[in-house]
Amino acid sequence: MKVRAPNGQSLSVEGNPWPFIGGWAYNSWLYGEGGGVRFNVSPAGSSELVSRELGDWARYKVREVSWNSGRIVSMEDLENGGTNLVWVGPHNEVSSHLGGVGVPLEIFLDMLAKFDIDDAVDGLTLLPRAGSGLRHGKMLAVNTIDQLCSVQITPIAEAIESIPLTEGKRVRGGSMWRVDDRDEKGALRTREAFVVNDSTATSIITQQPEDPKFISVVSSLTCSLSS
């Protein structure tokens, strides 16, 4: 599987013996002179689907307009005083959360206007336009193998400080370390396989650490980002 990440890099994920539940979702941080902003990029319709599944949709005040071959959707959370703003394209969507309600849609339009957005089946790129003063910073790619584990990928440059000093076990995808999360009584809650190679750091997280399927995924999954 090869897809496009929001920063224009190509993300390659190979060796997973069981399919992912859907397309990749990304947290992408953009930085400029005025600070940073985080955009979420995910398959079209994800924000509404997740809101409905969590039971949040009913309390939202929803506004919608057409823009740039897609839709701008404002989901105001009057109870908690926040607004999710989403551009929904033919294949993917871009969203950001702003504090407050009654947020003018023009604020989100002005944010998006600083980017060239290319929405395609293999992913969406969100590239700052010349003169915008913005640059891509941190990025996190997320997907799930149904009822088994989540997979979270970051560029290796963002994970240098997280790499253990001990030598990892060699697996197909790189060097692997095991990280267990236990409760106050010592019971295992989740297990993470942290796999590092020349271009990515990948966290494979499960609540079923002894499941042979999880061990198979850890042994075979290979993730890489183009330079």
N, C-alpha and C positions, 0 to 999 in steps of 0.2 A: 504494500500500500504506500503510495506517495501522494502527498497533499501539499497545498500551499499554506504557509503560515502568514499571519497578518503583516509581518515585517518584510515579506517578500522571499524569505528563505523557503527551501523545499524540505519538508519533513518526511522522512522515510521510516516506516515501521514494518518490520518483517519478522516472521518466525512465530507469530502467535497461533497456537493450535486451535483456538476457538475465536469466533468473530467478535468484534466490538459491537456494542448495541446500536451505534449510529455514528454520525459524523463527529469530528473533533471540535471541542470547545476551547477557547483561548482566553486568558487574561493578558491583556497587552497594555503596558504602561508607556505613555508618551510624555516627554519632558520638554520644557521650554523655559524662557526667562521668567514666566509667571508661576512656575512650579510644574506639577505633574498632574496628569489625568489618567484614569484607568478606563479602558474600553473592554467590554466583553464581546467576543465574536463567537457565534455558535450557529448551528443549522437554523434556517428560517422557521419561525414559530416557536422556538424553544422557550422564550420568556413567558409567553402566554400559557404554554403547556405546563411548565413547571409551576406557575402561579395557580393554575387550576388544580393540579395534583396536590399542592400544599394547602389548598383551601383559602388562598389569599385573594383570588380573582374577584370574588363577590363584593369585597369591601373597597375595591379600586374604583376611582372615577376615571373613565377611559375617554381619551380624545384621540382623533385620528385624522391625518391629512395625507394627500399623495405628494411624493417628492422623489425625484431622481429614479424613475422606473420602479419605485417601491412605495412603502408606506412609512410615515412617521407616526408612532403610537406613543402616547403619554399615558402612563399608569400611575395615577396619584393615590398615595396611601394616606388618606386623611387622618386615620387613626394614629399613625406613627410619624407623620409629618415629613414624608419623603416622596420623591418621584422617580420612577424608572422611565427613561426615554429610550426608544428603540427605533432604529431604521430597519425595516424588514424588506429584504430584497428577494429576488426570485429563488435563490439557493441558500443564502446565509443572512444573518442579521448582525447589527452592531448596536450595543446598548451601553448606557452609562447611568449611574445613579446620582441624582442631585438632591441636596437637602432642601426642604420646604415644599409647599404645594402652590398651585397656580403659576408654575414656572412657564414663562412664554416659550412656545415651541421654537421661536427664532433663536433662542440661546443655543439649543441643540443643533439647529441648522447651521449657525455660525461656526460651531465646533466642527461639524462634518465638512463644511466648505473648505477647511484647511487641508483636506486630504483628497487624493485621487483614490476612489474606491472602485475596485475591480472584483465583481462578484461572479464566481463561476462554480461549476459542479465540483471541481477539485479544491475549492477553498476561496477565501476572500482576502485580498490584500488591501491594506490601509496605509498608503504611503504619503508622508507629508509633502505638500506642495512647496515649491521654491518660494522662499520669503516668509514661510509660515513660522519659522523659528523653532519648529518642533523636531524632535528626533525620537526614534524608538529606543526604549530602555529594556526593562525586564519583560520576560514573556513566560507564560506557563500554558502548556497544552494538556488537556485532560480528556480521558475517555474511560469506558468501563467495559469489562467483559462480564456479561450478565450473571448475577448471583455468584460471582467468584472474586473479582478484584477490581480496583481502580488503578489506572495508569496515569502518572503525572510526569511530564517531561519539561525540563528547563535546559537552556543552553549551558554548556559546561562552564563558561566564563562566570555565570551567575551562581555557581555551586561550589566554587573552589574552597571556600571557607567551611563547607559542610562535609568535605571528603575526609574520612577518618585517616589517622596517621598510620594505622595498622595496615597490613597487606590484605587485600580482599581476595575472595575466592574467584577463580577464573571461570566465567560462563561465556556463552556465545556472544552476548551483548556487551561484554567488557569485564570490569572487576566488580564484584558484588559483595556487599556487607549486609548483615541481617540486623534489623532494629526492631526490638519488641517493646510494645506499649502495655504496661501492666497497671492494674488498679492498686489501691492502697493495701489490699490483702495479698497482692502478688499474682492475682489471676490474670492471664493473658487476655487483653482486649483486642489488639490488632498486631499483625506482624508486617513489617515493611522490608522488602528487598530493594536495596539502594544500589543501582547499577550505573557505573560510570565508564565512559569511553572518551575518545578524543573530541567529540562534538556535543554530547548530551549527558545529563544526569537524570536518571529515570527512577521514580519511586513506584513500586508495585505493591499495593497495600491490600490486605485481606483480613477478614475475621475468621477465616478457615485455613490456618497455617499448615495443617496436616493433610489437607486435601491434595491428592496426587496431581490434580489439574493445576493447582497453584504452583507446585514445584515444577511442573512441565513448562508453564509460562515463564517462570523466572529463568529456567535453564535455556530457553530458546529465543526469547524476545530480543530483538535488536533494533535500536532506535538511533537515528542519525539526522543531523541538520546540515544542509549545504552551507558552505562558507560564503 
